Structure formats: structure tokens, C-alpha cells
């Protein structure tokens, strides 16, 4: 029997009931796809060989990157999840919770749906263990966004695109009823800011608390974007922990050339504790449709999403901080010079922060709507409306995409 000291640090096994009951079937399907090396290594991994577990994860990773994402067999995504569970189980057994959690997050981000329940249950157990051992931070309750400086408005005007606030301002409605939203904005396809509609969200206070975010999400691995924006040559993606993102945000300013941005990531599918802090707005049920995606946007002042349009109805909820947003109707698409490449056809060639008037002469005289979306407000963006977004402070936003029964699939 282990000594008392060892007993205190003997971590019980991560339970993976779906993997345990379905692994033989899954491995049989993988072997039918030629994954014989994966199957043999997986048997060693299940027996406790960490190097074999890492090898299976690498094999599955190579399959995930063997071609365009849509052409990857879903089976290999499930194989990647299986490998991540084996890696996490062995790190957990050794008491290395950070590596275990990283493996589980990679399974959630890149893996399939078949073993997702096992992954989430394992995350819950590992984070609970890690919390028991974590030493409390000296900084308690530090806020993400501090009080604005007196010259904040002057600074904002210096960094916004030309002609900002020279056209029309997006209208604002307080506590807009669902009936009023349908009648006045949804049916006509008109943007609107809705205020006084998020005060009951726990996120309104919790997400401006550095200590809370570190405690709930600090050890979790997330994908971030680094660089001006996704159309820039210096843009890249990285995998870092949420705590590392917080550190970068705190050390950044609006003049940073390479800001780090958690952009359009399904964070709430990955970290359930944060999902509990928000509610789906009633407006998202307008038209009798269904929610298509629920994404997080979190980064420092100065992050920019370039001019583009999306296929679905969109409610952008500003939980922490504030953003400048400019909108052009879908009818002006030709004048906004969309990219011709299939992958970028919903993005404009026009850089609103530095417009080339000779190359894009039509842009100068176009009418637009713009606004500053304040903390606690939501902006409705109709389908196909072009929009440019710039964070004016550290900002944490949530976007709700939904379709209604009259929409064509996109």
C-alpha cells in the first residue's frame, strides 16, 4: 500500500466511459482506413505508454492536415480525440495537470464529436484537481478595463477611419421588445443598437474581473490570432493559454503592431463555465430560425476586424469595453471591392484605416452607418451587411449568429 504522503498525491484515473466502451469499434474503423500503425500504437497508449500516446496523436494530427479541412474524414477527428484522451489520462496520472488540460483542449478544438462528452468530463475533473493545488494569486479582483482617461474621445478620433461619424449614426433603442425588433428592424433588415438588455448577465461583472477569468479559464488552451488582421501578410495563429492571453492584453496598447486576439472562437463550447455567464437574447429567435454559432472575441485596444460581411443574422453583444463599428448595406457590395478569391469573397480589398483613393475611388463618397458600441449594449447586424470593427479598449464580445426559415443555406 502506498505511503500516506504518496496517497495524498495519488490522482485517480480519468474516467472515459464512451472511449472504454467504443474504442474497439473505433479502432476497427481506423484500421479499415489504413491506420494500422495508429491502432498498434493506441494499444500501447491504453496500456500506459506515454510515448505511444503522443505518437498516435501525431499520426492523427498529420491526417487532419493532409488536405482541406472539409475533405478530412470525420473518423480521423475522432481518432485525434481518442489520442488526446490517452495523453491526458497519462499526464493526469502523473499529476501534470497543465499538460493534461492542454491535451484535452486540443481534443475539443480539433477533435470530433464522438468523444466530446468524455473530453468535457475529463476537463471538469482535471480543472477541479488543479484548483485544489493552485496557490492563490496575490492580485485579487484586478479589472480588465479601467476608467477612461479624460482625453479618451480625442484619442479615439485620431485612430478611427477617415470620415468617422460624418454620415449616419446607428439608431439606439432601450430594452427593445421582441415585437418592436421584428417590426422595425428584423423585417426591414436595418441595424440597431439595443441597450439595457444585458444587465442580468453574470458576465457583465465577472468578465471584467481578472482573477475570475484566470480561475475559470487561465489554464485552458485557446487559438489566437497575432498581427494586424487576417488579411495582413504578418498575420498568424498560435495556441496559448488563456492566462498568457490575459498577460499579453495587459501589456498591450492600441498602437501595438502585433496584437493578440481571440477572434470568432466557439469558446463556450470549450469552457462551459463561461457559457453559464451569458444568455441567448430573445432576438435570436426572431423569424423562427435556429442559432448557427456562438463565438467569443477578446483582445486589447486596437484589434481590428477588416471590412467584411457574414451570411447570417448577427447580434454582437459588448460585454466588456467598447468598439467602433462601421456598416455599409449589402447593396453597396460592388463599390466595396470584394476579394475575388473564394476563401475571401466576403472580405473587402479596401483597408479603411489606409484607403487607397486611386485604387478604390468609389469608396470615398459612400454613405455608411457607424457607432461606438458601449459596454452592456448589443448591435443587430443584418445578413450581408458589410462591417468594420475596431476595439477602442480591451474588449470582450459575444456574437450570436442565427438564421430564420426564409434564409437560404450558406
Long-range contacts (C-beta under 8 A, 24 or more apart in sequence): 9-95, 11-92, 11-93, 11-95, 11-129, 13-89, 13-92, 13-93, 14-85, 14-88, 14-89, 14-92, 14-93, 14-100, 14-122, 14-125, 14-126, 15-121, 15-122, 15-125, 16-85, 16-89, 16-115, 16-118, 16-121, 16-122, 17-118, 18-114, 18-115, 18-117, 18-118, 19-82, 19-85, 19-115, 19-118, 22-114, 23-82, 26-75, 26-78, 26-79, 26-82, 26-114, 29-75, 30-75, 30-76, 30-79, 33-73, 33-75, 33-76, 35-59, 35-63, 35-79, 38-79, 42-82, 42-83, 42-86, 45-83, 45-86, 45-87, 45-90, 46-86, 48-90, 50-87, 50-90, 50-91, 53-83, 53-86, 53-87, 53-90, 54-87, 56-82, 56-83, 56-86, 57-83, 57-84, 57-86, 57-87, 57-103, 59-83, 61-110, 64-110, 74-112, 75-112, 77-110, 77-111, 77-112, 78-111, 78-112, 78-113, 78-114, 78-115, 80-106, 80-107, 80-110, 80-111, 80-112, 81-107, 81-111, 81-112, 81-114, 81-115, 81-116, 81-118, 81-119, 82-115, 84-111, 84-119, 85-115, 85-118, 85-119, 85-122, 88-122, 88-126, 89-122, 92-122, 92-125, 92-126, 92-129, 97-126, 97-129, 97-130, 97-133, 97-219, 98-130, 98-219, 100-126, 101-126, 101-127, 101-130, 101-219, 101-220, 101-221, 102-221, 102-241, 105-220, 105-221, 105-222, 105-270, 106-221, 106-239, 108-269, 108-270, 109-221, 109-222, 109-223, 109-270, 120-272, 124-272, 127-219, 130-219, 131-215, 137-211, 137-214, 139-210, 139-211, 140-211, 141-209, 141-210, 141-211, 142-209, 142-210, 142-211, 143-208, 143-209, 143-210, 144-207, 144-208, 144-209, 144-210, 144-213, 144-249, 144-320, 144-321, 144-394, 144-396, 145-208, 145-320, 145-321, 145-375, 145-393, 145-394, 148-393, 155-254, 156-324, 156-372, 156-392, 159-254, 159-302, 159-390, 160-324, 160-390, 161-326, 161-352, 161-353, 161-355, 161-388, 162-352, 162-355, 164-324, 164-326, 164-370, 165-370, 167-367, 167-368, 167-369, 167-370, 168-367, 168-368, 168-369, 168-370, 169-369, 169-370, 169-371, 170-325, 170-327, 170-369, 170-370, 170-371, 170-379, 172-371, 172-377, 176-283, 178-282, 178-283, 178-285, 178-286, 181-283, 181-286, 181-380, 182-286, 182-287, 185-380, 185-382, 186-283, 186-286, 186-287, 186-313, 186-380, 186-382, 189-382, 189-383, 189-385, 190-382, 191-327, 191-369, 191-379, 191-380, 191-381, 191-382, 191-385, 192-379, 192-380, 193-371, 193-373, 193-377, 193-378, 193-379, 193-380, 194-283, 194-377, 194-378, 194-379, 194-380, 195-374, 195-376, 195-377, 195-378, 196-376, 197-281, 197-377, 197-378, 198-317, 198-319, 198-376, 198-377, 198-378, 199-376, 200-279, 201-277, 201-278, 201-279, 201-319, 202-276, 202-277, 202-278, 203-274, 203-277, 203-278, 203-319, 203-396, 203-398, 204-319, 204-375, 204-376, 206-277, 207-274, 207-277, 207-319, 207-320, 207-396, 208-320, 208-396, 210-246, 210-250, 213-242, 213-246, 214-242, 214-243, 214-246, 216-271, 216-273, 216-274, 217-242, 217-271, 217-273, 217-274, 218-242, 218-243, 218-246, 219-243, 220-270, 220-271, 222-262, 222-265, 222-267, 222-270, 223-262, 223-265, 224-260, 224-261, 224-262, 224-263, 225-260, 225-261, 225-262, 225-263, 226-258, 226-259, 226-260, 226-261, 227-258, 227-259, 228-257, 228-258, 228-259, 228-304, 229-304, 229-305, 229-306, 230-263, 230-306, 231-306, 231-344, 231-347, 231-351, 234-258, 245-298, 248-300, 249-298, 249-299, 249-300, 249-394, 252-300, 252-301, 252-302, 253-300, 253-301, 253-302, 254-300, 254-301, 254-302, 254-392, 255-302, 256-300, 256-302, 259-299, 259-300, 259-302, 259-303, 260-299, 260-300, 261-297, 261-298, 261-299, 261-300, 261-303, 262-296, 262-297, 262-298, 262-299, 263-297, 263-299, 263-303, 263-305, 264-295, 264-297, 264-399, 265-295, 265-296, 266-293, 266-294, 266-295, 266-296, 267-295, 267-296, 267-298, 268-294, 268-296, 269-294, 278-317, 278-319, 278-398, 280-400, 281-315, 281-317, 281-378, 281-400, 283-315, 283-378, 283-380, 284-313, 284-315, 284-400, 284-402, 285-402, 286-313, 286-402, 286-404, 287-313, 287-402, 287-403, 287-404, 287-405, 287-406, 287-407, 288-404, 288-405, 289-313, 289-402, 289-403, 289-404, 289-405, 289-407, 290-402, 290-403, 291-400, 291-401, 291-402, 292-401, 292-402, 292-403, 293-399, 293-400, 293-401, 294-398, 294-399, 294-400, 294-401, 295-398, 295-399, 295-401, 296-396, 296-397, 296-398, 297-395, 297-396, 297-397, 297-398, 297-399, 298-395, 298-396, 298-397, 299-391, 299-394, 299-395, 300-391, 300-394, 300-395, 301-391, 301-392, 301-393, 301-394, 301-395, 302-390, 302-391, 303-390, 303-391, 303-395, 304-353, 304-388, 304-389, 304-390, 304-391, 305-387, 305-388, 305-389, 305-390, 306-347, 306-348, 306-351, 306-352, 306-388, 307-336, 307-347, 307-348, 307-350, 307-352, 307-386, 307-387, 307-388, 308-346, 308-347, 308-348, 308-386, 308-387, 309-333, 309-346, 309-383, 309-384, 309-385, 309-386, 309-387, 310-346, 310-381, 310-383, 310-384, 310-401, 311-346, 311-383, 311-384, 311-410, 312-383, 312-401, 312-402, 312-403, 312-407, 312-410, 313-380, 313-381, 313-382, 313-383, 313-401, 313-402, 313-403, 313-404, 314-380, 314-381, 314-382, 314-383, 314-399, 314-400, 314-401, 315-378, 315-379, 315-380, 315-381, 315-399, 315-400, 316-373, 316-378, 316-379, 316-381, 316-397, 316-398, 316-399, 316-400, 317-377, 317-378, 317-397, 317-398, 317-399, 317-400, 318-373, 318-374, 318-375, 318-376, 318-377, 318-378, 318-379, 318-395, 318-397, 319-375, 319-376, 319-396, 319-397, 319-398, 320-375, 320-394, 320-395, 320-396, 321-375, 321-391, 321-392, 321-393, 321-394, 321-395, 321-396, 322-372, 322-373, 322-374, 322-375, 322-391, 322-392, 322-393, 322-395, 323-372, 323-373, 323-389, 323-390, 323-391, 323-392, 323-395, 323-397, 324-370, 324-371, 324-372, 324-373, 324-389, 324-390, 324-392, 325-370, 325-371, 325-372, 325-373, 325-379, 325-387, 325-388, 325-389, 325-390, 326-352, 326-368, 326-369, 326-370, 326-387, 326-388, 327-368, 327-369, 327-370, 327-381, 327-385, 327-386, 327-387, 328-366, 328-368, 328-369, 328-385, 328-386, 328-387, 329-385, 329-386, 330-382, 330-383, 330-384, 330-385, 330-386, 332-366, 332-386, 333-384, 333-386, 334-362, 335-362, 335-363, 335-366, 336-362, 336-363, 336-366, 336-386, 337-362, 337-363, 348-386, 352-388, 383-407
